[in-house]
Amino acid sequence: MREQTSAVESFVALLRAHASVTRQLNAELNTDHGLTISDYEVLLFLARAPDRRMRRVDLAEQILLTASGITRLLDGLERSGLVERASCPGDRRVVHAVLTDAGLAKLRQASESHIAQINDLFEGRYEEDELDELASLLSRLGGSEPADCAPPA
């Protein structure tokens, strides 16, 4: 059997860390606010979008879900009254997801404790310079800049 490389060890550590962090944050968001991380992320993207609306296909691409995955996620948020479905006046084939006032209020309520939980989780384990380096290293893998978890003011 071939010896495990540093790249493979790093990949396995990344997967385990992601699973652990996701599990913890999902549990806290769900207990405190009835949301999953994916729900929170959808609400956040919609809150930052012009007129709080995005094409469903663009939203799926942003949060790395399939068309059926975003449909299931949005169906739950629609049933909760946090998101509405809206057709595009110029193209009936296009469907938008629109953040409701209730959805924005839920996002703002959840963001305080969610961001505090993220800070506790990371600041309890890493120094500030380590967090800066971690964000830099991971952004190279993901091809994007580190994102803000807070809704717009």
ROKOL-62396 format. One line per 10 residues: number of its first residue (from 1); their letters; for each residue x negated, z, y of N, C-alpha, C. Coordinates in pm, 1 decimal, padded with zeros to 6 digits. Each point is the difference from the previous one (the first is absolute). Layout:
ROKOL-62396
NUM	A	X/Z/Y/X/Z/Y/X/Z/Y  ...
***
This chain:
ROKOL-62396
1	MREQTSAVES	-00084.4/00000.0/-00118.6/00084.4/00000.0/00118.6/-00088.4/00000.0/00124.2  00042.7/-00074.9/00099.0/-00075.9/-00014.1/00122.8/00009.3/00125.6/00086.7  -00109.1/00032.6/00065.8/-00004.5/00117.7/00086.3/00088.9/-00022.3/00122.6  00068.3/00105.5/00040.0/00087.1/-00008.9/00116.1/-00083.0/-00008.5/00127.6  00036.1/-00090.9/00088.7/-00073.3/-00018.0/00124.9/00056.3/00091.3/00108.4  -00075.5/00011.7/00107.4/00047.9/00077.7/00115.0/00128.2/-00059.9/00055.2  00010.7/-00132.7/-00003.9/00121.1/-00065.9/00049.7/00121.4/00041.6/-00082.6  -00015.0/00001.2/-00131.0/00111.1/00039.0/-00087.0/00033.6/00147.2/00020.0  -00100.4/00083.9/00009.4/00023.9/00143.1/00023.6/00071.1/00022.0/00133.6  -00040.4/-00074.4/00101.9/00064.6/00010.5/00131.2/00145.1/-00045.0/-00007.8
11	FVALLRAHAS	00024.0/-00108.1/-00072.1/00135.4/-00052.5/-00015.3/00089.9/00101.6/-00070.4  -00048.2/00058.4/-00107.7/00078.2/00099.0/-00074.3/00026.9/00122.1/00088.3  -00099.8/00044.5/00073.8/00018.5/00114.4/00090.4/00103.0/-00032.7/00107.9  -00004.4/-00122.1/00052.6/00096.4/-00043.2/00101.3/00141.8/00000.7/-00057.3  00017.4/-00054.2/-00119.9/00132.6/-00001.8/-00063.0/00053.6/00141.0/-00022.1  -00085.7/00087.3/-00048.7/00043.8/00138.5/-00025.4/00033.7/00072.6/00129.9  -00082.8/-00019.6/00101.0/00025.9/00064.0/00129.5/00130.3/-00052.2/00059.4  00020.4/-00130.9/-00006.4/00123.2/-00060.1/00052.3/00122.0/00058.3/-00071.2  -00005.6/00007.0/-00131.6/00112.7/00053.5/-00076.8/00027.1/00145.9/00036.8  -00104.5/00078.8/00013.2/00015.7/00141.7/00032.5/00058.3/00019.9/00139.9
21	VTRQLNAELN	-00056.1/-00069.8/00097.4/00046.8/00012.2/00138.6/00144.1/-00049.5/00011.3  00028.4/-00113.8/-00061.2/00134.9/-00056.2/00005.4/00100.7/00096.1/-00062.4  -00034.1/00056.5/-00113.7/00089.3/00094.2/-00067.8/00029.2/00120.7/00089.8  -00104.0/00056.3/00061.5/00018.1/00117.4/00086.0/00085.0/-00032.1/00122.5  -00034.1/-00109.5/00068.5/00072.7/-00034.4/00122.1/00143.2/-00042.7/-00029.8  00020.2/-00072.8/-00110.5/00135.6/-00038.1/-00039.7/00085.3/00122.8/-00026.2  -00055.2/00096.1/-00072.6/00075.2/00121.5/-00032.3/00039.6/00074.3/00127.1  -00093.2/00012.3/00093.2/00028.8/00073.4/00123.6/00100.2/-00074.8/00087.9  -00016.6/-00132.1/00013.1/00094.5/-00078.8/00080.1/00139.6/00004.7/-00061.2  00006.0/-00009.4/-00131.9/00129.1/00000.1/-00067.3/00068.6/00135.1/00012.8
31	TDHGLTISDY	-00074.6/00106.8/-00022.1/00056.6/00134.5/00010.5/00045.6/00029.7/00142.8  -00084.4/-00032.4/00096.4/00028.3/00035.2/00139.6/00098.6/-00094.5/00068.5  -00001.6/-00130.0/-00038.5/00077.1/-00098.5/00077.0/00079.0/-00100.1/-00083.7  -00010.1/00008.1/-00132.4/00072.2/-00094.2/-00084.6/-00054.4/-00141.7/00006.1  -00129.2/-00014.6/00034.5/-00063.9/-00131.2/00011.3/-00117.7/-00009.6/-00095.8  -00034.2/-00122.8/-00036.9/-00125.1/-00025.9/-00070.8/-00101.2/-00052.5/00101.9  -00123.9/-00010.5/-00041.8/-00101.1/-00058.5/00088.9/00037.9/-00143.4/00034.9  00051.6/-00073.6/-00097.1/00041.0/-00138.8/00026.8/00114.6/-00004.8/00100.4  00097.3/00091.2/-00012.5/00108.3/00008.1/00098.5/-00057.9/00024.1/00139.0  -00089.0/00097.8/00008.7/-00062.5/00035.9/00127.6/-00072.1/-00120.6/00059.2
41	EVLLFLARAP	-00073.7/-00070.4/-00084.1/-00076.8/-00115.3/00046.7/00091.7/-00109.9/00053.6  00111.1/-00025.5/-00067.6/00096.7/-00099.5/00047.2/00056.0/00042.3/00135.3  00042.1/00124.5/00011.6/00054.4/00048.8/00127.3/-00103.9/-00012.3/00111.0  -00125.3/00029.2/-00032.1/-00107.6/-00007.5/00098.3/-00023.3/-00143.6/00046.6  -00008.1/-00094.9/-00094.1/-00018.8/-00140.4/00038.4/00116.3/-00049.5/00084.8  00122.0/00035.9/-00037.0/00115.8/-00043.6/00077.9/00000.2/00063.6/00138.9  -00039.4/00125.3/00010.8/-00004.0/00067.4/00130.1/-00098.4/-00067.4/00094.3  -00106.2/-00056.3/-00053.8/-00102.4/-00064.8/00082.4/00029.3/-00146.8/00027.6  00095.7/-00056.7/-00070.7/00031.5/-00142.6/00014.8/00084.5/-00023.2/00125.3  -00011.7/-00119.2/00059.0/00085.5/-00032.7/00114.5/00147.7/00014.7/-00038.1
51	DRRMRRVDLA	00075.3/00064.9/00085.1/00142.8/00026.7/-00022.9/00026.3/00075.8/-00129.8  -00103.2/00066.6/-00052.9/00011.3/00078.5/-00123.1/00054.6/-00083.3/-00115.6  -00042.5/-00127.5/-00007.5/00047.7/-00088.0/-00106.4/-00112.6/-00087.4/-00051.1  00005.1/-00028.2/-00129.5/-00096.9/-00089.4/-00063.9/00071.7/-00081.6/-00106.9  -00053.2/-00120.3/-00023.3/00049.4/-00075.8/-00114.3/-00036.9/00077.8/-00125.6  00090.6/00002.9/-00094.1/-00023.0/00077.0/-00122.6/-00124.7/-00048.7/-00072.9  -00022.1/-00129.8/-00000.3/-00116.6/-00056.4/-00067.9/-00129.6/00046.8/00066.8  -00000.9/00010.1/00133.0/-00118.8/00048.1/00071.8/-00023.6/00148.3/-00026.6  00107.0/00074.5/-00007.2/-00009.8/00142.7/-00029.7/-00057.4/00021.0/-00140.3  00046.6/-00078.5/-00094.7/-00052.1/00008.8/-00137.5/-00149.5/-00027.1/-00002.1
61	EQILLTASGI	-00042.7/-00099.7/00074.5/-00142.2/-00034.9/00005.0/-00082.0/00113.3/00061.5  00051.7/00061.8/00104.0/-00071.9/00108.0/00067.8/-00019.1/00122.4/-00088.4  00100.5/00032.4/-00079.6/-00012.7/00121.2/-00081.7/-00031.9/-00031.6/-00145.7  -00038.8/-00124.2/-00024.6/-00051.4/-00042.8/-00130.5/00101.9/00015.8/-00112.0  00122.9/-00045.9/00025.4/00104.6/00001.9/-00101.3/00045.9/-00142.1/-00030.0  00056.5/-00018.4/-00117.6/00060.7/-00128.0/-00035.1/00134.7/-00011.6/00071.1  00059.5/-00118.4/-00006.9/00132.0/-00020.6/00060.3/00102.6/00094.1/-00063.5  -00003.6/00014.8/-00132.2/00096.0/00089.9/-00065.0/-00031.1/00146.4/00032.7  -00127.4/00032.7/00014.9/-00038.3/00136.6/00035.2/00050.1/00039.7/00138.0  -00014.4/-00090.5/00097.4/00046.5/00032.1/00136.0/00152.1/00006.5/00003.8
71	TRLLDGLERS	00065.8/-00083.5/-00080.3/00146.3/00003.5/-00005.7/00047.9/00135.2/-00050.6  -00058.5/00048.5/-00108.3/00038.7/00131.8/-00053.9/-00026.3/00111.5/00101.6  -00115.2/-00005.9/00064.4/-00035.6/00102.8/00097.5/00096.5/-00001.9/00118.7  00025.2/-00119.6/00053.5/00088.8/-00010.8/00115.6/00144.4/00033.9/-00035.8  00043.2/-00032.1/-00121.5/00136.3/00035.5/-00041.3/00022.0/00150.7/00010.7  -00097.5/00078.6/-00044.5/00011.8/00145.6/00009.9/00002.7/00047.9/00144.2  -00084.7/-00058.8/00084.0/-00003.8/00038.2/00141.5/00128.3/-00042.9/00071.4  00057.5/-00112.8/-00041.5/00127.5/-00044.7/00057.1/00112.1/00095.8/-00039.8  00003.6/00040.1/-00127.0/00102.7/00095.0/-00045.2/-00009.2/00132.0/00076.2  -00120.2/00037.9/00038.3/-00020.9/00124.8/00075.1/00027.6/-00016.2/00149.0
81	GLVERASCPG	00025.5/-00123.1/00044.1/00027.8/-00025.0/00141.0/-00123.5/-00004.4/00087.8  -00118.4/-00010.5/-00060.9/-00124.5/-00000.2/00076.9/-00042.3/-00140.4/00041.2  00047.0/-00098.9/-00073.3/-00033.6/-00140.4/00024.6/00127.5/-00081.3/-00016.3  00011.2/-00107.8/00078.3/00111.2/-00094.2/-00013.9/-00054.4/-00137.6/-00032.1  00083.7/-00078.5/-00063.4/-00032.0/-00139.3/-00030.0/00061.8/-00084.7/00111.2  -00076.1/-00096.7/00050.6/00051.7/-00088.1/00105.0/-00045.3/-00142.6/-00028.0  00092.3/-00093.7/00017.1/-00037.2/-00139.8/-00019.5/-00061.3/-00053.2/00128.5  -00077.3/-00105.9/-00014.6/-00065.2/-00063.5/00114.0/00096.3/-00103.5/00056.7  00031.9/00007.5/00129.3/00094.3/-00095.3/00057.8/-00046.9/-00146.0/-00011.9  -00129.6/-00022.3/00005.8/-00053.2/-00136.0/-00004.6/-00019.8/-00055.9/-00139.1
91	DRRVVHAVLT	00000.3/00086.1/-00102.2/-00025.3/-00045.1/-00136.6/00068.9/00095.7/-00096.8  00112.5/-00042.6/-00055.0/00079.2/00088.2/-00086.1/-00072.7/00040.4/-00127.6  -00106.0/-00072.1/-00035.4/-00076.4/00034.8/-00120.5/-00087.9/00122.6/00023.0  -00029.2/00030.5/00125.2/-00089.5/00110.9/00033.9/00081.1/00128.1/00017.8  -00047.9/00106.3/-00062.9/00065.0/00130.7/00011.8/-00102.1/00098.5/00056.5  00044.3/00075.4/00099.3/-00084.5/00101.6/00062.0/00039.1/00139.0/-00048.8  -00096.0/00088.9/00001.6/00025.2/00143.0/-00015.8/-00011.1/00058.9/00139.7  00097.3/00080.1/00038.0/00004.7/00057.3/00134.5/00006.7/00152.0/-00011.1  -00088.6/00067.1/00070.7/-00001.9/00145.9/00001.1/00115.6/00051.4/00084.7  00081.6/00087.2/-00055.9/00111.3/00058.6/00074.3/-00050.4/00117.2/00084.5
101	DAGLAKLRQA	00085.2/00046.8/00089.4/-00034.8/00119.4/00077.8/-00021.8/00119.4/-00093.2  00082.3/00008.9/-00104.4/-00016.6/00108.5/-00097.9/-00133.4/-00013.5/-00073.0  -00040.4/-00124.1/-00028.4/-00128.2/-00023.6/-00066.3/-00116.9/00040.9/00087.7  00009.3/-00031.8/00129.1/-00106.2/00038.3/00093.1/-00006.8/00152.1/00013.8  00115.8/00064.0/00006.8/00003.1/00146.6/00008.8/-00060.3/00063.0/-00125.7  00033.3/-00054.1/-00116.6/-00055.0/00051.0/-00126.7/-00151.2/-00017.8/-00003.5  -00048.0/-00116.6/00045.1/-00143.9/-00025.9/00003.6/-00070.1/00099.4/00091.5  00053.9/00022.4/00117.2/-00062.6/00094.0/00094.3/-00000.3/00141.9/-00056.7  00108.2/00037.6/-00064.7/00008.1/00132.9/-00061.1/-00103.6/00013.0/-00111.8  -00008.3/-00101.1/-00085.1/-00091.4/00005.5/-00114.8/-00145.7/-00011.9/00041.6
111	SESHIAQIND	-00026.0/-00070.8/00109.7/-00139.4/-00028.0/00036.6/-00078.6/00126.9/00032.4  00063.8/00096.8/00062.1/-00073.0/00122.8/00035.2/-00055.9/00068.8/-00123.2  00085.5/00025.2/-00097.6/-00048.1/00070.4/-00119.4/-00087.2/-00090.7/-00086.6  00031.6/-00129.8/-00006.2/-00079.2/-00092.8/-00081.7/-00143.2/-00010.2/00053.3  -00014.0/-00015.0/00129.9/-00133.8/-00009.1/00059.5/-00073.9/00132.9/-00016.1  00071.0/00110.3/00014.5/-00062.8/00131.4/-00021.7/-00047.9/00013.6/-00144.5  00078.5/-00049.2/-00094.9/-00039.8/00006.0/-00141.2/-00122.5/-00086.8/-00026.9  -00003.7/-00117.7/00060.8/-00116.9/-00087.6/-00014.9/-00123.3/00068.7/00057.6  00014.4/00055.6/00120.1/-00112.6/00070.3/00062.2/-00048.0/00115.8/-00087.0  00093.0/00079.9/-00050.4/-00037.9/00112.6/-00086.5/-00073.3/-00048.4/-00124.6
121	LFEGRYEEDE	00050.6/-00104.4/-00059.8/-00057.4/-00052.5/-00123.6/-00142.9/-00049.1/00020.2  -00023.6/-00072.2/00109.1/-00131.8/-00058.6/00022.1/-00095.4/00092.8/00074.6  00049.5/00068.0/00102.6/-00088.3/00086.8/00077.9/-00042.3/00122.8/-00079.3  00075.6/00034.4/-00102.5/-00037.9/00111.1/-00086.2/-00112.4/-00034.7/-00096.6  -00027.3/-00129.0/-00014.9/-00101.9/-00044.8/-00095.7/-00120.0/-00067.2/00064.7  00017.0/-00052.6/00119.9/-00105.2/-00081.0/00062.2/-00027.8/00045.0/00142.5  -00124.4/-00019.4/00041.6/-00038.3/00019.9/00139.7/00042.6/-00124.8/00077.9  00005.6/00012.5/00132.0/00044.4/-00110.8/00085.7/-00084.7/-00125.7/-00019.4  -00132.2/00014.8/-00006.3/-00086.0/-00117.6/-00017.9/00021.6/-00064.1/-00137.1  00031.2/00080.7/-00101.4/00029.2/-00054.9/-00132.8/00131.1/-00079.0/00001.5
131	LDELASLLSR	00098.4/00050.8/00073.5/00127.2/-00071.3/00011.3/-00018.1/-00133.8/00071.0  -00082.3/-00001.7/00105.2/-00028.2/-00125.6/00070.0/-00065.4/-00100.5/-00094.2  -00096.2/00048.0/-00077.4/-00068.9/-00089.4/-00093.9/00094.3/-00046.9/-00110.8  00082.7/00089.8/-00051.2/00095.8/-00036.2/-00104.0/00096.1/-00108.0/00050.5  00052.3/00017.8/00119.8/00090.7/-00099.6/00057.8/-00069.7/-00134.4/00015.9  -00123.3/00002.7/00044.4/-00076.5/-00123.3/00017.4/-00023.8/-00070.1/-00133.5  -00042.4/00075.0/-00099.6/-00027.3/-00057.6/-00131.9/00126.6/-00058.1/-00062.8  00108.8/00073.5/00006.2/00124.0/-00047.4/-00061.3/00059.8/-00118.1/00075.3  -00018.5/-00004.7/00131.2/00053.1/-00114.0/00075.7/-00070.5/-00129.2/-00039.6  -00124.6/00009.0/-00041.8/-00071.1/-00119.6/-00047.3/00060.7/-00050.9/-00129.8
141	LGGSEPADCA	00046.8/00088.7/-00083.7/00066.6/-00040.9/-00124.3/00135.4/-00062.7/00027.6  00074.5/00062.8/00090.5/00135.6/-00045.7/00028.7/00008.2/-00111.9/00100.1  -00108.2/-00027.3/00068.1/-00000.1/-00108.8/00096.7/00077.2/00027.8/00126.9  00026.6/00127.7/00028.7/00072.9/00030.4/00122.5/-00054.3/00127.8/00061.4  00035.8/00019.3/00123.5/-00039.2/00121.4/00070.4/00086.5/00116.3/-00048.3  -00050.7/00121.4/00005.0/00083.1/00115.2/-00034.9/00124.4/00003.7/00088.8  00113.4/00035.3/-00058.8/00127.6/-00003.8/00071.0/00040.6/00139.2/00045.8  00084.6/00002.2/00101.7/00057.6/00123.2/00051.3/00129.4/00027.2/-00076.7  00022.8/00123.2/-00039.5/00119.5/00035.9/-00077.2/00115.4/00047.0/00087.8  -00022.7/00009.5/00129.7/00102.9/00051.9/00089.7/00087.5/-00112.6/00053.4
151	PPA	00129.4/00027.8/00018.5/00087.6/-00100.9/00059.5/-00031.2/-00016.9/00147.7  00044.3/-00111.6/00059.9/-00022.9/-00017.6/00143.5/00076.4/00106.0/00079.3  -00051.6/00033.6/00113.8/00061.8/00104.2/00083.1/00134.3/-00043.1/00053.6
***
